Amino acid sequence: MAVAAVQQHLHISERHDQIDIKPYLSGLCESLAASMIGASRSVSLQVRINGGKAEYSKAVSLGLVVTELVINALKHAFPKEKPDCQVVVSYQTHNENWTLVVSDNGAGKQEVVADLAKGGLGTSLVKALAQQLDAKVEVLSGPGGVKASLTHVSQASLPA
């Protein structure tokens, strides 16, 4: 799904080496919502992106991370129906730095943080993709839900 979305955006892009992140991740999340959230579930998937561009390979990695984290949230965050279930995908940029956050207002589980340390298949995938993106992974979990973030700080923005 993530690779197909990148190829679609490359096809319509003026530059064939850069992907506009906002329409790319928004479209990817729309596809995920359509395939994962049925009419019987009261879950909303919100996307908040302030812009940014990425090279093809980085866009694919970002899309795979978003896909993994969103699917995980939709599968595990809401074991019991409750009103106003939300999964939020946020991507914020500042110069060459960026932060990707996927959060939910679900049950929140302490095991999520423990799983990150142990490393299941999904966790291993997210960690490997974060490494490719030169990003730091952080997962917080509590009664208000789970928040997974990847943060990339460009070497150029670090003090010399």
Steps between C-alpha positions, in 0.01 A plus 500: 500500500777747596711428192200528267407834656855631447497388137166672446633826646821478297293458186305824560791695647694761305821369657548127482749477786293670773162417654271757660438345841158651569305351207702178517436422868144635482419267211671207670297559819178526298577160347579352842178639646295365209646152538523478880206698640161352423168676535442314826807656667493853637868581445628810325841526336621860494799633309683819601791590275668837454672411172845385405658292226699179506712302259336189355671249731432707812136548400461122463654448846272766653199338335593157630541638854163676482335185363645279776415741783149582376410134444636416845292778659184397317547136600596545865410844636127452532415156640166635622276734307501849644389830357749727324772244418781680318827420331701808403790511254708816529802603293667830583805648332735782586776556247664157456364364831175307528286308747249229414250407773230234494283513810170362619264565789449130563560273794874556519705206612816478702590196292545729197811657653625156608435366148713780358788385718447131407430566137221318323487494121316833471732663751804366318364638173438846648845505662670396174310761300579767760867412468476541120338840559767597756219550752454431870200289608307566820184324619293622793203307632253571774130504586440769234642293215825439318724755330777382267733762360794509263718809509768592248744779584717599207875504564504846339276638776721373784748741657856455378 
